[in-house]
Amino acid sequence: MSTLQSLGSERPHRAEAVVDLAAIRHNVATLRARAENGAQLMTIVKADGYGHGMIPVARAAREAGADWIGAAVLEEALALRDAGDTGPIFCWLTTPGEPLEDAIAAGIDLSAAAPWEIDELVAGVTDRPARVHLKIDSGLSRGGAVPEEWPALIRAALRAQQAGRIEIKGIWSHLASSDEPKSPANEAQLATFTEAIEVAESFGVDAEFKHLANSGATLALPETHFNLVRPGVATYGLSPFGHALPSAELGLRPAMTLKARYAMVKRVPAGAGVSYGLTWTAPRPSTLGLIPLGYGDGLPRHASNGAPIQSGGERRTIVGRICMDQCVVNLEDDQAAAGDEVVLFGPGADGEPTVDDWADAAGTINYEIVTRLGSRIPRRYIDSGR
Ligand SMILES: Cc1ncc(COP(=O)(O)O)c(C=O)c1O
C-alpha cells in the first residue's frame, strides 16, 4: 500500500503520478450535492484510493464533507484509524479468522452476510458492541445473504443484539449494472433490496442506515440513494459510464496525471523492429522515445501498440510491446531529448490523453488503469485550490 518515497525533493523524477487534492474535494462536494434527500456520503478509498493514495484522499474527502469513509479490507480500515481518522468507517470484506477484534475495538463498522459471520463478530467483542451492517444479495451474486437465507441472518443478528454484543447499524447491498442506468437489473435489485428492508423491519430490526448506490447510481439513479450513498470511482473524477458520459459532463474533475521523463530518445532507420517480438516496424526513419514505465508499474500490457501519450504538445502512440519497466513511443520527426517530459494521461484539458483513452487502448475500464498503478511510481500531491 505504500508508494516509494521521492528520491530527494529537487531532483527530477523518472516518473510520477500527480494527484490534485482540490479535484478530489471538488468531486466529493459534487457527489454530496447529488445525494437525494440529504443522504449521507461514504467516499470509497479501497485499493489505495483507486491508486491515488488512500490516506491523502480520505483526508481530502473528509474536508469536503464525506460523512463516511469506505474500505474493502480490514488492513485498509485500520490504517485509516492509525492515520488519525476518527469518523465513521465502513469495511465489508473479511474472511474467517481475521482479527475482527481490532476493528471492533477501533469502532469500525463491519458487514455480515451469514449467521457464522455474526458468531465471529460476537467472538471478537471485548468492551464495546460490534457495529454491523447486514448485507443482502439483491442480485449481484457476489457477497450478501440470498433472500432465502436473509431471515436466518436477521434472527442471528437480533439474538446477538439482544445479548448486547452487536448493534445493527445498517442494511446494505451492491448493484451490478449501475453503469447502465436503464438496465432492468437496477429496478430488480432495488425491489429485492426494498423487500429485504421490509422483512428485516417486520422482524424488529431498526437499522439507521440503508445503502445501495455506488458512483453510477449516485449520479443516475436517485431512487437508490436511501440515506447513504457509496461512490468510489467518481471521487477520482472518473466517469462510471466511460466515454458514454464523460466526467466533464458530470461536473467531475479527473484528479490524476501520470508523467514520466524519457530515458532515451533516438533515431532508427525504416525497417527497425521495436520491443519484444518486434511487433511494430518503423515504416520510415523515425524518432523513438523510451518511457521508463512498464507493466511492472501497472501499465497494461494489453495497451501495447496503441496507447496514446502527449509529448511536446503532440499526441503520439506507444509502439511495440509494453515491457516490464519500459515502453517505446513513436515520436515520428519530433524534436525531443532524454529527460523531456511525457504525459501518459491526465484530465484531458490540455489535449493530453485521458484515463478513458488508456482504458480503450487496453480493452478495460478506467477503474483498472488508475488502480493498478504500482508502488514504484511516487504519488505527488498538489492542491490547485490553495
Ligand atoms: C461495496 C462497494 N461499494 C461501493 C463501491 C464503489 O463503486 P464505484 O467505484 O463504482 O462507485 C464499490 C466498488 O466496487 C464496492 O465494492
The ligand as an ORCA input file, in Angstrom:
! r2SCAN-3c Opt
* xyz 0 1
  C     -19.316     -2.474     -1.872
  C     -18.898     -1.360     -2.728
  N     -19.460     -0.153     -2.594
  C     -19.123      0.892     -3.368
  C     -18.156      0.758     -4.342
  C     -17.830      1.941     -5.211
  O     -18.125      1.636     -6.550
  P     -17.830      2.682     -7.703
  O     -16.353      2.837     -7.767
  O     -18.403      2.071     -8.925
  O     -18.502      3.938     -7.303
  C     -17.529     -0.476     -4.508
  C     -16.509     -0.650     -5.549
  O     -16.551     -1.529     -6.349
  C     -17.911     -1.567     -3.696
  O     -17.337     -2.768     -3.828
*
